[in-house]
Amino acid sequence: MLTGTVMFSKKYIGEMRCNASGGKASSSNQLQGLFPYNLPTIQPKNISEMPFMLVQLLYFLQPNAKEAMQVHITRHLQYQHVEQYPQSLSKELKQNLEERQAKLRQHIQDSQVDPTLSVEENAWLARSYPVLAVLAPVMSTNEDKIEFPGDPMILYAALSHAIDQAVQARQRGLSPQSPYNDLCPQWGYLPSDEYRQRVDENGIRQYDSPIPNTDQTVFDPRVWNNEIKDYFINVVLENVRPKVVLISAVSPAHRYAIDIARTVREHVPDCLVVLGGRHADETIKLDLISHELKLQPTSTLSKIMDGSIGPVFDFILSGESYYALDVLMKAISLAMDIPTQTADVASVIDVLTSYSPLLGPVPGQALIAAPHSDTIHLWPISGHRIDLSALPSPYKAFAIRACFPIFETDGHISRTAHFMVTNACPYHCLYCSEGISVVGSFNSFRDPNLNQALDRMLEYIQYGAEAVFFDDSLFWGGNFGLIINFCREWIKIRETATQEDSPEITLMGRTVDRQAVLDVEWGAQLTVDFLAGRRSEVAMILLDTMRQAGCTYLYIGIESMSEAVIVNVHKNIIRKQPWEERVRNALGLSRQAGIRVGSSILFGLDGETQETIEETIDKVEDLLAEDLIMIASPNILTYHPNTEITHLHKKGRELDYHSPNIDNRPPYTYFEEAFPAVVSKNLSEEQIWHIHEQTRTRWGKKRNLNPMAPTTLPILENTLAVSNS
C-alpha cells in the first residue's frame, strides 16, 4: 500500500513528501508550473520495492479552488501486482465468510414472507438488495428534448458482466459455485420475451414491481429538469429505495450526474453512489508504466479536491471497468450489514483490500477510486486484454427501446438495436474523444470465425430488433477483411433463411422468426478516407457486399467542405486529391451501391472563418440537392476534456462541466452538447446563430432537427397509493 499527501489551494502550488527509510521531504514544480508535481509518502515492504511503488499525482490546479485541502493518496496494489500478494484468504477471513453465510441463511429463514410470491422469490428478496443504474442526460435542445438518443449502450455494456454474475447467483442459490455466495445485487431476473415486445421508447421504466427484472433497474430520463427531478425523488427513489446507485455520465452530463448524486445523498442517505462513464474514463487515468495518476482539470476527483463540489460520490470507476464494477459490487455485498443491507465506505475499502484473493484477478486496465474523508484510495487494475465478444450481450439484461427514424418496417419506425464490435476509433482526429489516444485502448470482438458477432445479430432479432446500427466510430475498426467476412457470413445466414419454409427457423442454435432475419436492415459508420483512400473497384466490392448483407445506411463524417479547415484536423490524410473530390467520391460510391448516406458537419475547427462557414453550407446544400447525402447534422465543436484540440487551444483549465446553473441559451441549445462554456473559440455567438439559421433554411427538412418525443412519466398505482396515504 502506498500513501501520499498533496495540498491544494488558490495560492499554494504543491507540497511533496517522500518518506522511505528516513527520506527527506522535498518539493518540485514541473511542466512549466501548470500544476503541482508531487511524490507521495511511501511505505514499502522493503527499500528494494521502491521503484515499483512510486506514485506521482499530476493535478492541473484550478484557479477557482474554494479552500485549501490536504489530500492523502493511498494506492492499493492487490489487483495490479497480484503475484506480490497472498493468493488465498487467511484462515480468519475464511471463517468470517462462513459466519456471514450462516447469518444470511438465518436471515432468509426469518424474513417476512410475501404470500403472492414463490418460496424462491421470497428467498431472493431476502438475500438481494436494490440497485439503480442512472444514465445522466446530456445537454438538451431548446425544446428540452434530445435528438435520437438511442439506447445507453455504454451503460448497458458496463453493467453486462456484473448483472450476468448476479443472475447466475440467483439461479445457483447460496452455494460454492455461486458468483455471489453472500448478499447480492437485485439483478436476478432477465426481461421476459413478452416484456421486451411491449416496451416503448421511454427510458423511464415502471419501478413498482415487487421483483424487478434487470431492465427495470435503469433510470434513463433523457433530460434533467425540475419535473424529472421531482419524479426521481417521489417515484423512483421512493419505490426502489436503492442501496447502491450507479451513475454513468459523458462530459456534458457531468453536471447532471453531480446533481443526481446530491439528490440521492439527500433522500437515501444510507445509499452508496458510484460514478462511471466516459467523463471519468477521459479525465481520470493511471499510467501503469510510470504509475502516475493523471487528472484532467474537469475530473470529478479534481473538482472534489479543489472544493468545487462536495464528495457526493463514494466510488469512481475509470477505464475498462466491465469487470472492475463486478469486483466493486461483490466487495459492497461482503461489506454490508446483513439485516439492514447497508454498507459504509470504510468497510468496502477494507473488503476490497483484504479479500482480493477472492475478488481477483481482474481482466482489463481500470481504476477504482474512493474519495473518503481526507484520503483518496486507489485500486489500479492490470489484467489480461479484454475480448468484447466474451462479455455478455448488453441487451441480454435490457430491452431494445431505440427507434432510429432512418429505418422503417411496415410503415413504422423500426425498433433498432445498437451494436458495438470495437470500443475506439483507430484514427486520431484532433477534435474527437473516441480515438485510441483518448480512450487509451482498442478492444474488439476477437473471435476469428465471427461466430460471436453473427450470433449477437440473431440474438437481437430474437429480442425484437427490426434494424441494427453498428455504433463503432469506424465499422469493425476499419478492418477491411473483417467487414467483408462478416458480411459474407451474414449473407449465408440470409440465404439459409430464404431456403426454409417454416415461419420459425433455428440458426446457430437460436429459434428466430424467418421473415425477421430476411427483413432486418442495418447501418454502420465509415469515413471518407476509408472509402476514398482505396481504388474505386476495391471500395465497390466492399460496399456491394455490405448492401447484399442488408446494409441500407451509412453515417459518414464530412465535418467541413473547406480545404483550409480539413488540413488542420488529421483528415484527408493522403492528400493526393482535394477534400471535396474525396468526399464526392466516397458518397458517390456509397450511393452507387444503393446505400443511403447521412453525414455530420462540424463547425468551429481550426481555420474556420466566415468564408469557410459559407463554403461548407453551400457545398453541403449541393450534396443534399444531388441526393449524395439524405440527411446532414450540423454540429458545433465542443471541447472534450482530453482531446488534442482542447490541449492545443489551452482550454483544459477553462472548461466547466460541473457548475449546476450554466447559462445555456439559444443559439447553443440548437446544437447537441453545445453551451457557452465549452464551444470552440473559433466561433462567435453571432456566427453560431448564422449557422443555425442558414442550415435550417437552406438544408430544409434534410437537416437533422427532428427531436425525440417528449419524455413521459409513468403513473404507478402503488406509488399513488403511497402518496395519497
Stockholm file with secondary structure:
# STOCKHOLM 1.0

chainA/1-725         MLTGTVMFSKKYIGEMRCNASGGKASSSNQLQGLFPYNLPTIQPKNISEMPFMLVQLLYFLQPNAKEAMQVHITRHLQYQHVEQYPQSLSKELKQNLEERQAKLRQHIQDSQVDPTLSVEENAWLARSYPVLAVLAPVMSTNEDKIEFPGDPMILYAALSHAIDQAVQARQRGLSPQSPYNDLCPQWGYLPSDEYRQRVDENGIRQYDSPIPNTDQTVFDPRVWNNEIKDYFINVVLENVRPKVVLISAVSPAHRYAIDIARTVREHVPDCLVVLGGRHADETIKLDLISHELKLQPTSTLSKIMDGSIGPVFDFILSGESYYALDVLMKAISLAMDIPTQTADVASVIDVLTSYSPLLGPVPGQALIAAPHSDTIHLWPISGHRIDLSALPSPYKAFAIRACFPIFETDGHISRTAHFMVTNACPYHCLYCSEGISVVGSFNSFRDPNLNQALDRMLEYIQYGAEAVFFDDSLFWGGNFGLIINFCREWIKIRETATQEDSPEITLMGRTVDRQAVLDVEWGAQLTVDFLAGRRSEVAMILLDTMRQAGCTYLYIGIESMSEAVIVNVHKNIIRKQPWEERVRNALGLSRQAGIRVGSSILFGLDGETQETIEETIDKVEDLLAEDLIMIASPNILTYHPNTEITHLHKKGRELDYHSPNIDNRPPYTYFEEAFPAVVSKNLSEEQIWHIHEQTRTRWGKKRNLNPMAPTTLPILENTLAVSNS
#=GR chainA/1-725 SS CEEEEEEECSSCCCCCCCCSSSCCCCCCEEGGGTEEEECCCCCCSSGGGHHHHCCEEEECCCTTCCSCEEEEEEECCTTTSGGGSCSSCCHHHHHHHHHHHHHHHHHHHHSCCCTTSCHHHHHHHHHEECEEEEECCCCCCTTSCCSSCCCCHHHHHHHHHHHHHHHHHHHHCSSTTSSCSSCEESCCBCCCHHHHHHCCSCSBCCCCCSSCBGGGGEECCSSCSHHHHHHIIIIIIHHHCCSEEEEECCGGGHHHHHHHHHHHHHHCTTCEEEEESHHHHHHEEEETTTTEEEECTTSHHHHHHTTSSCCCCSEEEEESCHHHHHHHHHHHHHHSBTTTTBCCHHHHHHHHHHTHHHHCCCCSEEEEEEEETTEEEEEEEECSCCCGGGSCCGGGSSCCCCEEEEEEETTEEEEEEEECSBSSBSSCCTTCSSBHHHHCCCCBCCCTTCHHHHHHHHHHHHTTCSEEEECCSSGGGGCHHHHHHHHHHHHHHHHHHHHCCSSEEEETTEEEEHHHHHHCEEEEEEEHHHHHTSCHHHHHHHHHHHHHTTEEEEEEEEECSCHHHHTTTTCSSSCSSCHHHHHHHHHHHHHHTTCEEEEEEEECCTTCCHHHHHHHHHHHHHHHHTTSCSEEEEEECBCCTTCHHHHHTTCTTTCCSCCSSCCCCTTGGGSTTCCTTTBCTTCCHHHHHHHHHHHHHHSGGGBSCCCCCCCCCCCCHHHHHHHHC
#=GC SS_cons         CEEEEEEECSSCCCCCCCCSSSCCCCCCEEGGGTEEEECCCCCCSSGGGHHHHCCEEEECCCTTCCSCEEEEEEECCTTTSGGGSCSSCCHHHHHHHHHHHHHHHHHHHHSCCCTTSCHHHHHHHHHEECEEEEECCCCCCTTSCCSSCCCCHHHHHHHHHHHHHHHHHHHHCSSTTSSCSSCEESCCBCCCHHHHHHCCSCSBCCCCCSSCBGGGGEECCSSCSHHHHHHIIIIIIHHHCCSEEEEECCGGGHHHHHHHHHHHHHHCTTCEEEEESHHHHHHEEEETTTTEEEECTTSHHHHHHTTSSCCCCSEEEEESCHHHHHHHHHHHHHHSBTTTTBCCHHHHHHHHHHTHHHHCCCCSEEEEEEEETTEEEEEEEECSCCCGGGSCCGGGSSCCCCEEEEEEETTEEEEEEEECSBSSBSSCCTTCSSBHHHHCCCCBCCCTTCHHHHHHHHHHHHTTCSEEEECCSSGGGGCHHHHHHHHHHHHHHHHHHHHCCSSEEEETTEEEEHHHHHHCEEEEEEEHHHHHTSCHHHHHHHHHHHHHTTEEEEEEEEECSCHHHHTTTTCSSSCSSCHHHHHHHHHHHHHHTTCEEEEEEEECCTTCCHHHHHHHHHHHHHHHHTTSCSEEEEEECBCCTTCHHHHHTTCTTTCCSCCSSCCCCTTGGGSTTCCTTTBCTTCCHHHHHHHHHHHHHHSGGGBSCCCCCCCCCCCCHHHHHHHHC
//
